[in-house]
Amino acid sequence: MHTKNTYNLECLLLSLENLHIKDPDEIKAILKLSDYGRLGNEVWKIIHNTKWSMVNNNGKYVIGALNKTRKQG
């Protein structure tokens, strides 16, 4: 069940907007890989711990990092 106690989709969408991730396909992939902003998902660590000035394509980076953690876990 998607509740405010277990998901923060609104904050995830705002974070993606702040990172200038606008490609609908990238957003869709990130939402799916992050379980739509489930709290405790790796997407939050990726968003907060990445030095974004070093990243060329934010959307592709987040997707790649989420796929990498998925394969490890």
PyMOL Python script that loads the backbone (N, CA, C, O; Angstrom):
from pymol import cmd

cmd.read_pdbstr("""\
ATOM      1  N   MET A   1       0.836  -1.188   0.000  1.00  0.00           N
ATOM      2  CA  MET A   1       0.000   0.000   0.000  1.00  0.00           C
ATOM      3  C   MET A   1       0.879   1.250   0.000  1.00  0.00           C
ATOM      4  O   MET A   1       1.836   1.345   0.769  1.00  0.00           O
ATOM      5  N   HIS A   2       0.556   2.176  -0.842  1.00  0.00           N
ATOM      6  CA  HIS A   2       1.326   3.412  -0.966  1.00  0.00           C
ATOM      7  C   HIS A   2       0.795   4.449   0.024  1.00  0.00           C
ATOM      8  O   HIS A   2      -0.238   5.076  -0.210  1.00  0.00           O
ATOM      9  N   THR A   3       1.513   4.617   1.128  1.00  0.00           N
ATOM     10  CA  THR A   3       1.134   5.626   2.122  1.00  0.00           C
ATOM     11  C   THR A   3       2.300   6.576   2.322  1.00  0.00           C
ATOM     12  O   THR A   3       3.417   6.307   1.880  1.00  0.00           O
ATOM     13  N   LYS A   4       2.035   7.683   2.989  1.00  0.00           N
ATOM     14  CA  LYS A   4       3.094   8.654   3.275  1.00  0.00           C
ATOM     15  C   LYS A   4       4.156   8.065   4.200  1.00  0.00           C
ATOM     16  O   LYS A   4       5.283   8.557   4.248  1.00  0.00           O
ATOM     17  N   ASN A   5       3.794   7.008   4.937  1.00  0.00           N
ATOM     18  CA  ASN A   5       4.745   6.377   5.847  1.00  0.00           C
ATOM     19  C   ASN A   5       5.727   5.472   5.122  1.00  0.00           C
ATOM     20  O   ASN A   5       6.799   5.174   5.650  1.00  0.00           O
ATOM     21  N   THR A   6       5.376   5.028   3.914  1.00  0.00           N
ATOM     22  CA  THR A   6       6.236   4.089   3.197  1.00  0.00           C
ATOM     23  C   THR A   6       6.719   4.610   1.844  1.00  0.00           C
ATOM     24  O   THR A   6       7.652   4.048   1.270  1.00  0.00           O
ATOM     25  N   TYR A   7       6.111   5.659   1.333  1.00  0.00           N
ATOM     26  CA  TYR A   7       6.467   6.195   0.017  1.00  0.00           C
ATOM     27  C   TYR A   7       6.518   7.715   0.058  1.00  0.00           C
ATOM     28  O   TYR A   7       5.805   8.356   0.830  1.00  0.00           O
ATOM     29  N   ASN A   8       7.377   8.281  -0.791  1.00  0.00           N
ATOM     30  CA  ASN A   8       7.413   9.731  -0.925  1.00  0.00           C
ATOM     31  C   ASN A   8       7.573  10.091  -2.396  1.00  0.00           C
ATOM     32  O   ASN A   8       8.583  10.654  -2.818  1.00  0.00           O
ATOM     33  N   LEU A   9       6.552   9.749  -3.154  1.00  0.00           N
ATOM     34  CA  LEU A   9       6.556   9.997  -4.595  1.00  0.00           C
ATOM     35  C   LEU A   9       6.672  11.485  -4.899  1.00  0.00           C
ATOM     36  O   LEU A   9       7.401  11.881  -5.808  1.00  0.00           O
ATOM     37  N   GLU A  10       5.959  12.300  -4.148  1.00  0.00           N
ATOM     38  CA  GLU A  10       5.978  13.742  -4.380  1.00  0.00           C
ATOM     39  C   GLU A  10       7.398  14.309  -4.262  1.00  0.00           C
ATOM     40  O   GLU A  10       7.826  15.108  -5.095  1.00  0.00           O
ATOM     41  N   CYS A  11       8.112  13.894  -3.234  1.00  0.00           N
ATOM     42  CA  CYS A  11       9.482  14.371  -3.031  1.00  0.00           C
ATOM     43  C   CYS A  11      10.408  13.831  -4.118  1.00  0.00           C
ATOM     44  O   CYS A  11      11.311  14.536  -4.570  1.00  0.00           O
ATOM     45  N   LEU A  12      10.191  12.591  -4.538  1.00  0.00           N
ATOM     46  CA  LEU A  12      11.011  12.019  -5.600  1.00  0.00           C
ATOM     47  C   LEU A  12      10.821  12.804  -6.892  1.00  0.00           C
ATOM     48  O   LEU A  12      11.800  13.141  -7.559  1.00  0.00           O
ATOM     49  N   LEU A  13       9.587  13.095  -7.250  1.00  0.00           N
ATOM     50  CA  LEU A  13       9.322  13.864  -8.471  1.00  0.00           C
ATOM     51  C   LEU A  13       9.934  15.257  -8.384  1.00  0.00           C
ATOM     52  O   LEU A  13      10.462  15.763  -9.374  1.00  0.00           O
ATOM     53  N   LEU A  14       9.869  15.875  -7.218  1.00  0.00           N
ATOM     54  CA  LEU A  14      10.475  17.190  -7.021  1.00  0.00           C
ATOM     55  C   LEU A  14      11.997  17.099  -7.150  1.00  0.00           C
ATOM     56  O   LEU A  14      12.627  17.975  -7.743  1.00  0.00           O
ATOM     57  N   SER A  15      12.580  16.043  -6.596  1.00  0.00           N
ATOM     58  CA  SER A  15      14.029  15.850  -6.700  1.00  0.00           C
ATOM     59  C   SER A  15      14.452  15.671  -8.146  1.00  0.00           C
ATOM     60  O   SER A  15      15.464  16.231  -8.568  1.00  0.00           O
ATOM     61  N   LEU A  16      13.693  14.900  -8.909  1.00  0.00           N
ATOM     62  CA  LEU A  16      14.014  14.701 -10.325  1.00  0.00           C
ATOM     63  C   LEU A  16      13.915  16.020 -11.087  1.00  0.00           C
ATOM     64  O   LEU A  16      14.731  16.308 -11.962  1.00  0.00           O
ATOM     65  N   GLU A  17      12.915  16.807 -10.745  1.00  0.00           N
ATOM     66  CA  GLU A  17      12.759  18.122 -11.375  1.00  0.00           C
ATOM     67  C   GLU A  17      13.949  19.017 -11.042  1.00  0.00           C
ATOM     68  O   GLU A  17      14.479  19.704 -11.915  1.00  0.00           O
ATOM     69  N   ASN A  18      14.363  19.006  -9.784  1.00  0.00           N
ATOM     70  CA  ASN A  18      15.505  19.820  -9.353  1.00  0.00           C
ATOM     71  C   ASN A  18      16.803  19.389 -10.028  1.00  0.00           C
ATOM     72  O   ASN A  18      17.711  20.197 -10.219  1.00  0.00           O
ATOM     73  N   LEU A  19      16.883  18.102 -10.390  1.00  0.00           N
ATOM     74  CA  LEU A  19      18.066  17.592 -11.082  1.00  0.00           C
ATOM     75  C   LEU A  19      17.954  17.772 -12.600  1.00  0.00           C
ATOM     76  O   LEU A  19      18.807  17.299 -13.352  1.00  0.00           O
ATOM     77  N   HIS A  20      16.898  18.458 -13.041  1.00  0.00           N
ATOM     78  CA  HIS A  20      16.655  18.743 -14.464  1.00  0.00           C
ATOM     79  C   HIS A  20      16.500  17.461 -15.281  1.00  0.00           C
ATOM     80  O   HIS A  20      16.917  17.395 -16.437  1.00  0.00           O
ATOM     81  N   ILE A  21      15.898  16.450 -14.668  1.00  0.00           N
ATOM     82  CA  ILE A  21      15.586  15.213 -15.377  1.00  0.00           C
ATOM     83  C   ILE A  21      14.181  15.400 -15.925  1.00  0.00           C
ATOM     84  O   ILE A  21      13.201  15.394 -15.181  1.00  0.00           O
ATOM     85  N   LYS A  22      14.101  15.568 -17.253  1.00  0.00           N
ATOM     86  CA  LYS A  22      12.825  15.915 -17.875  1.00  0.00           C
ATOM     87  C   LYS A  22      12.333  14.865 -18.878  1.00  0.00           C
ATOM     88  O   LYS A  22      11.158  14.858 -19.245  1.00  0.00           O
ATOM     89  N   ASP A  23      13.227  13.984 -19.316  1.00  0.00           N
ATOM     90  CA  ASP A  23      12.850  12.967 -20.302  1.00  0.00           C
ATOM     91  C   ASP A  23      11.812  12.022 -19.699  1.00  0.00           C
ATOM     92  O   ASP A  23      12.094  11.352 -18.706  1.00  0.00           O
ATOM     93  N   PRO A  24      10.617  11.961 -20.285  1.00  0.00           N
ATOM     94  CA  PRO A  24       9.541  11.114 -19.729  1.00  0.00           C
ATOM     95  C   PRO A  24       9.937   9.645 -19.590  1.00  0.00           C
ATOM     96  O   PRO A  24       9.523   8.976 -18.643  1.00  0.00           O
ATOM     97  N   ASP A  25      10.743   9.142 -20.536  1.00  0.00           N
ATOM     98  CA  ASP A  25      11.171   7.742 -20.448  1.00  0.00           C
ATOM     99  C   ASP A  25      12.122   7.527 -19.274  1.00  0.00           C
ATOM    100  O   ASP A  25      12.054   6.502 -18.595  1.00  0.00           O
ATOM    101  N   GLU A  26      13.009   8.493 -19.036  1.00  0.00           N
ATOM    102  CA  GLU A  26      13.926   8.397 -17.901  1.00  0.00           C
ATOM    103  C   GLU A  26      13.152   8.486 -16.591  1.00  0.00           C
ATOM    104  O   GLU A  26      13.415   7.723 -15.662  1.00  0.00           O
ATOM    105  N   ILE A  27      12.209   9.403 -16.510  1.00  0.00           N
ATOM    106  CA  ILE A  27      11.397   9.551 -15.293  1.00  0.00           C
ATOM    107  C   ILE A  27      10.631   8.262 -15.022  1.00  0.00           C
ATOM    108  O   ILE A  27      10.597   7.780 -13.890  1.00  0.00           O
ATOM    109  N   LYS A  28      10.024   7.713 -16.051  1.00  0.00           N
ATOM    110  CA  LYS A  28       9.259   6.464 -15.910  1.00  0.00           C
ATOM    111  C   LYS A  28      10.153   5.333 -15.407  1.00  0.00           C
ATOM    112  O   LYS A  28       9.758   4.574 -14.522  1.00  0.00           O
ATOM    113  N   ALA A  29      11.360   5.218 -15.972  1.00  0.00           N
ATOM    114  CA  ALA A  29      12.292   4.171 -15.553  1.00  0.00           C
ATOM    115  C   ALA A  29      12.724   4.360 -14.109  1.00  0.00           C
ATOM    116  O   ALA A  29      12.798   3.394 -13.350  1.00  0.00           O
ATOM    117  N   ILE A  30      13.010   5.601 -13.724  1.00  0.00           N
ATOM    118  CA  ILE A  30      13.432   5.880 -12.342  1.00  0.00           C
ATOM    119  C   ILE A  30      12.297   5.564 -11.368  1.00  0.00           C
ATOM    120  O   ILE A  30      12.528   4.971 -10.314  1.00  0.00           O
ATOM    121  N   LEU A  31      11.083   5.956 -11.716  1.00  0.00           N
ATOM    122  CA  LEU A  31       9.943   5.670 -10.846  1.00  0.00           C
ATOM    123  C   LEU A  31       9.785   4.171 -10.656  1.00  0.00           C
ATOM    124  O   LEU A  31       9.568   3.701  -9.538  1.00  0.00           O
ATOM    125  N   LYS A  32       9.893   3.425 -11.735  1.00  0.00           N
ATOM    126  CA  LYS A  32       9.731   1.978 -11.646  1.00  0.00           C
ATOM    127  C   LYS A  32      10.858   1.349 -10.824  1.00  0.00           C
ATOM    128  O   LYS A  32      10.599   0.527  -9.945  1.00  0.00           O
ATOM    129  N   LEU A  33      12.108   1.732 -11.106  1.00  0.00           N
ATOM    130  CA  LEU A  33      13.257   1.161 -10.405  1.00  0.00           C
ATOM    131  C   LEU A  33      13.286   1.542  -8.927  1.00  0.00           C
ATOM    132  O   LEU A  33      13.817   0.797  -8.104  1.00  0.00           O
ATOM    133  N   SER A  34      12.713   2.705  -8.586  1.00  0.00           N
ATOM    134  CA  SER A  34      12.715   3.162  -7.189  1.00  0.00           C
ATOM    135  C   SER A  34      11.456   2.729  -6.452  1.00  0.00           C
ATOM    136  O   SER A  34      11.221   3.140  -5.315  1.00  0.00           O
ATOM    137  N   ASP A  35      10.648   1.899  -7.100  1.00  0.00           N
ATOM    138  CA  ASP A  35       9.367   1.468  -6.516  1.00  0.00           C
ATOM    139  C   ASP A  35       8.527   2.692  -6.155  1.00  0.00           C
ATOM    140  O   ASP A  35       7.885   2.751  -5.107  1.00  0.00           O
ATOM    141  N   TYR A  36       8.558   3.661  -7.061  1.00  0.00           N
ATOM    142  CA  TYR A  36       7.754   4.887  -6.947  1.00  0.00           C
ATOM    143  C   TYR A  36       8.025   5.671  -5.662  1.00  0.00           C
ATOM    144  O   TYR A  36       7.111   6.178  -5.012  1.00  0.00           O
ATOM    145  N   GLY A  37       9.312   5.752  -5.318  1.00  0.00           N
ATOM    146  CA  GLY A  37       9.705   6.569  -4.175  1.00  0.00           C
ATOM    147  C   GLY A  37       9.567   5.879  -2.836  1.00  0.00           C
ATOM    148  O   GLY A  37       9.401   6.536  -1.808  1.00  0.00           O
ATOM    149  N   ARG A  38       9.635   4.539  -2.841  1.00  0.00           N
ATOM    150  CA  ARG A  38       9.529   3.808  -1.569  1.00  0.00           C
ATOM    151  C   ARG A  38      10.662   4.246  -0.647  1.00  0.00           C
ATOM    152  O   ARG A  38      11.825   4.286  -1.047  1.00  0.00           O
ATOM    153  N   LEU A  39      10.307   4.570   0.576  1.00  0.00           N
ATOM    154  CA  LEU A  39      11.306   4.974   1.558  1.00  0.00           C
ATOM    155  C   LEU A  39      12.223   3.787   1.831  1.00  0.00           C
ATOM    156  O   LEU A  39      11.763   2.651   1.953  1.00  0.00           O
ATOM    157  N   GLY A  40      13.508   4.053   1.925  1.00  0.00           N
ATOM    158  CA  GLY A  40      14.487   2.993   2.111  1.00  0.00           C
ATOM    159  C   GLY A  40      15.064   2.492   0.800  1.00  0.00           C
ATOM    160  O   GLY A  40      16.039   1.741   0.802  1.00  0.00           O
ATOM    161  N   ASN A  41      14.477   2.897  -0.326  1.00  0.00           N
ATOM    162  CA  ASN A  41      15.004   2.508  -1.623  1.00  0.00           C
ATOM    163  C   ASN A  41      16.323   3.244  -1.862  1.00  0.00           C
ATOM    164  O   ASN A  41      16.525   4.358  -1.378  1.00  0.00           O
ATOM    165  N   GLU A  42      17.206   2.608  -2.609  1.00  0.00           N
ATOM    166  CA  GLU A  42      18.526   3.184  -2.906  1.00  0.00           C
ATOM    167  C   GLU A  42      18.461   4.532  -3.611  1.00  0.00           C
ATOM    168  O   GLU A  42      19.434   5.286  -3.577  1.00  0.00           O
ATOM    169  N   VAL A  43      17.345   4.851  -4.245  1.00  0.00           N
ATOM    170  CA  VAL A  43      17.248   6.109  -4.992  1.00  0.00           C
ATOM    171  C   VAL A  43      17.537   7.305  -4.092  1.00  0.00           C
ATOM    172  O   VAL A  43      18.117   8.292  -4.545  1.00  0.00           O
ATOM    173  N   TRP A  44      17.144   7.229  -2.832  1.00  0.00           N
ATOM    174  CA  TRP A  44      17.363   8.359  -1.914  1.00  0.00           C
ATOM    175  C   TRP A  44      18.843   8.544  -1.630  1.00  0.00           C
ATOM    176  O   TRP A  44      19.315   9.679  -1.578  1.00  0.00           O
ATOM    177  N   LYS A  45      19.594   7.457  -1.443  1.00  0.00           N
ATOM    178  CA  LYS A  45      21.042   7.550  -1.221  1.00  0.00           C
ATOM    179  C   LYS A  45      21.719   8.106  -2.468  1.00  0.00           C
ATOM    180  O   LYS A  45      22.620   8.940  -2.380  1.00  0.00           O
ATOM    181  N   ILE A  46      21.277   7.635  -3.625  1.00  0.00           N
ATOM    182  CA  ILE A  46      21.862   8.099  -4.891  1.00  0.00           C
ATOM    183  C   ILE A  46      21.648   9.604  -5.044  1.00  0.00           C
ATOM    184  O   ILE A  46      22.582  10.336  -5.372  1.00  0.00           O
ATOM    185  N   ILE A  47      20.427  10.061  -4.809  1.00  0.00           N
ATOM    186  CA  ILE A  47      20.110  11.482  -4.964  1.00  0.00           C
ATOM    187  C   ILE A  47      20.920  12.341  -3.995  1.00  0.00           C
ATOM    188  O   ILE A  47      21.428  13.396  -4.374  1.00  0.00           O
ATOM    189  N   HIS A  48      21.040  11.895  -2.756  1.00  0.00           N
ATOM    190  CA  HIS A  48      21.673  12.734  -1.733  1.00  0.00           C
ATOM    191  C   HIS A  48      23.190  12.595  -1.672  1.00  0.00           C
ATOM    192  O   HIS A  48      23.860  13.502  -1.177  1.00  0.00           O
ATOM    193  N   ASN A  49      23.752  11.491  -2.157  1.00  0.00           N
ATOM    194  CA  ASN A  49      25.189  11.261  -2.012  1.00  0.00           C
ATOM    195  C   ASN A  49      25.990  11.464  -3.293  1.00  0.00           C
ATOM    196  O   ASN A  49      27.206  11.272  -3.291  1.00  0.00           O
ATOM    197  N   THR A  50      25.342  11.844  -4.372  1.00  0.00           N
ATOM    198  CA  THR A  50      26.032  12.017  -5.655  1.00  0.00           C
ATOM    199  C   THR A  50      26.527  13.447  -5.795  1.00  0.00           C
ATOM    200  O   THR A  50      25.820  14.400  -5.469  1.00  0.00           O
ATOM    201  N   LYS A  51      27.739  13.579  -6.277  1.00  0.00           N
ATOM    202  CA  LYS A  51      28.280  14.909  -6.584  1.00  0.00           C
ATOM    203  C   LYS A  51      27.815  15.247  -8.001  1.00  0.00           C
ATOM    204  O   LYS A  51      28.486  14.913  -8.978  1.00  0.00           O
ATOM    205  N   TRP A  52      26.667  15.907  -8.103  1.00  0.00           N
ATOM    206  CA  TRP A  52      25.988  16.115  -9.383  1.00  0.00           C
ATOM    207  C   TRP A  52      26.776  16.945 -10.367  1.00  0.00           C
ATOM    208  O   TRP A  52      26.562  16.825 -11.574  1.00  0.00           O
ATOM    209  N   SER A  53      27.682  17.782  -9.896  1.00  0.00           N
ATOM    210  CA  SER A  53      28.479  18.599 -10.822  1.00  0.00           C
ATOM    211  C   SER A  53      29.422  17.734 -11.654  1.00  0.00           C
ATOM    212  O   SER A  53      29.952  18.189 -12.668  1.00  0.00           O
ATOM    213  N   MET A  54      29.631  16.491 -11.231  1.00  0.00           N
ATOM    214  CA  MET A  54      30.519  15.570 -11.940  1.00  0.00           C
ATOM    215  C   MET A  54      29.759  14.674 -12.925  1.00  0.00           C
ATOM    216  O   MET A  54      30.376  13.889 -13.644  1.00  0.00           O
ATOM    217  N   VAL A  55      28.426  14.786 -12.963  1.00  0.00           N
ATOM    218  CA  VAL A  55      27.590  13.903 -13.776  1.00  0.00           C
ATOM    219  C   VAL A  55      27.160  14.621 -15.048  1.00  0.00           C
ATOM    220  O   VAL A  55      26.723  15.771 -15.002  1.00  0.00           O
ATOM    221  N   ASN A  56      27.285  13.940 -16.181  1.00  0.00           N
ATOM    222  CA  ASN A  56      26.900  14.542 -17.467  1.00  0.00           C
ATOM    223  C   ASN A  56      25.410  14.408 -17.757  1.00  0.00           C
ATOM    224  O   ASN A  56      24.782  15.366 -18.209  1.00  0.00           O
ATOM    225  N   ASN A  57      24.840  13.245 -17.506  1.00  0.00           N
ATOM    226  CA  ASN A  57      23.426  13.010 -17.787  1.00  0.00           C
ATOM    227  C   ASN A  57      22.774  12.453 -16.526  1.00  0.00           C
ATOM    228  O   ASN A  57      22.881  11.262 -16.233  1.00  0.00           O
ATOM    229  N   ASN A  58      22.102  13.321 -15.788  1.00  0.00           N
ATOM    230  CA  ASN A  58      21.557  12.940 -14.485  1.00  0.00           C
ATOM    231  C   ASN A  58      20.581  11.771 -14.566  1.00  0.00           C
ATOM    232  O   ASN A  58      20.635  10.858 -13.742  1.00  0.00           O
ATOM    233  N   GLY A  59      19.693  11.795 -15.549  1.00  0.00           N
ATOM    234  CA  GLY A  59      18.696  10.739 -15.679  1.00  0.00           C
ATOM    235  C   GLY A  59      19.329   9.383 -15.923  1.00  0.00           C
ATOM    236  O   GLY A  59      19.008   8.406 -15.247  1.00  0.00           O
ATOM    237  N   LYS A  60      20.234   9.330 -16.895  1.00  0.00           N
ATOM    238  CA  LYS A  60      20.909   8.071 -17.206  1.00  0.00           C
ATOM    239  C   LYS A  60      21.756   7.605 -16.018  1.00  0.00           C
ATOM    240  O   LYS A  60      21.865   6.405 -15.765  1.00  0.00           O
ATOM    241  N   TYR A  61      22.349   8.546 -15.297  1.00  0.00           N
ATOM    242  CA  TYR A  61      23.160   8.195 -14.133  1.00  0.00           C
ATOM    243  C   TYR A  61      22.304   7.516 -13.058  1.00  0.00           C
ATOM    244  O   TYR A  61      22.680   6.467 -12.534  1.00  0.00           O
ATOM    245  N   VAL A  62      21.159   8.113 -12.734  1.00  0.00           N
ATOM    246  CA  VAL A  62      20.283   7.545 -11.701  1.00  0.00           C
ATOM    247  C   VAL A  62      19.803   6.157 -12.124  1.00  0.00           C
ATOM    248  O   VAL A  62      19.795   5.230 -11.314  1.00  0.00           O
ATOM    249  N   ILE A  63      19.407   6.013 -13.378  1.00  0.00           N
ATOM    250  CA  ILE A  63      18.942   4.718 -13.881  1.00  0.00           C
ATOM    251  C   ILE A  63      20.061   3.683 -13.772  1.00  0.00           C
ATOM    252  O   ILE A  63      19.834   2.565 -13.310  1.00  0.00           O
ATOM    253  N   GLY A  64      21.261   4.054 -14.197  1.00  0.00           N
ATOM    254  CA  GLY A  64      22.397   3.139 -14.122  1.00  0.00           C
ATOM    255  C   GLY A  64      22.726   2.738 -12.696  1.00  0.00           C
ATOM    256  O   GLY A  64      22.986   1.568 -12.415  1.00  0.00           O
ATOM    257  N   ALA A  65      22.712   3.714 -11.796  1.00  0.00           N
ATOM    258  CA  ALA A  65      23.019   3.426 -10.388  1.00  0.00           C
ATOM    259  C   ALA A  65      21.951   2.526  -9.764  1.00  0.00           C
ATOM    260  O   ALA A  65      22.276   1.619  -8.998  1.00  0.00           O
ATOM    261  N   LEU A  66      20.688   2.771 -10.086  1.00  0.00           N
ATOM    262  CA  LEU A  66      19.613   1.920  -9.569  1.00  0.00           C
ATOM    263  C   LEU A  66      19.711   0.500 -10.119  1.00  0.00           C
ATOM    264  O   LEU A  66      19.504  -0.467  -9.387  1.00  0.00           O
ATOM    265  N   ASN A  67      20.025   0.375 -11.401  1.00  0.00           N
ATOM    266  CA  ASN A  67      20.199  -0.950 -11.995  1.00  0.00           C
ATOM    267  C   ASN A  67      21.375  -1.688 -11.348  1.00  0.00           C
ATOM    268  O   ASN A  67      21.305  -2.894 -11.114  1.00  0.00           O
ATOM    269  N   LYS A  68      22.440  -0.961 -11.065  1.00  0.00           N
ATOM    270  CA  LYS A  68      23.619  -1.562 -10.442  1.00  0.00           C
ATOM    271  C   LYS A  68      23.286  -2.086  -9.046  1.00  0.00           C
ATOM    272  O   LYS A  68      23.665  -3.206  -8.702  1.00  0.00           O
ATOM    273  N   THR A  69      22.584  -1.295  -8.243  1.00  0.00           N
ATOM    274  CA  THR A  69      22.234  -1.744  -6.887  1.00  0.00           C
ATOM    275  C   THR A  69      21.247  -2.892  -6.932  1.00  0.00           C
ATOM    276  O   THR A  69      21.248  -3.753  -6.052  1.00  0.00           O
ATOM    277  N   ARG A  70      20.410  -2.908  -7.949  1.00  0.00           N
ATOM    278  CA  ARG A  70      19.438  -3.986  -8.107  1.00  0.00           C
ATOM    279  C   ARG A  70      20.125  -5.321  -8.378  1.00  0.00           C
ATOM    280  O   ARG A  70      19.731  -6.359  -7.846  1.00  0.00           O
ATOM    281  N   LYS A  71      21.165  -5.273  -9.221  1.00  0.00           N
ATOM    282  CA  LYS A  71      21.912  -6.488  -9.557  1.00  0.00           C
ATOM    283  C   LYS A  71      22.718  -6.989  -8.366  1.00  0.00           C
ATOM    284  O   LYS A  71      22.901  -8.196  -8.202  1.00  0.00           O
ATOM    285  N   GLN A  72      23.203  -6.062  -7.528  1.00  0.00           N
ATOM    286  CA  GLN A  72      23.998  -6.439  -6.352  1.00  0.00           C
ATOM    287  C   GLN A  72      23.119  -7.035  -5.263  1.00  0.00           C
ATOM    288  O   GLN A  72      23.544  -7.922  -4.523  1.00  0.00           O
ATOM    289  N   GLY A  73      21.890  -6.538  -5.172  1.00  0.00           N
ATOM    290  CA  GLY A  73      20.992  -6.952  -4.087  1.00  0.00           C
ATOM    291  C   GLY A  73      20.199  -8.106  -4.489  1.00  0.00           C
ATOM    292  O   GLY A  73      19.385  -8.599  -3.708  1.00  0.00           O
TER     293      GLY A  73
END
""", "prot")
cmd.dss("prot")
cmd.show_as("cartoon", "prot")
cmd.util.cbc("prot")
cmd.orient("prot")
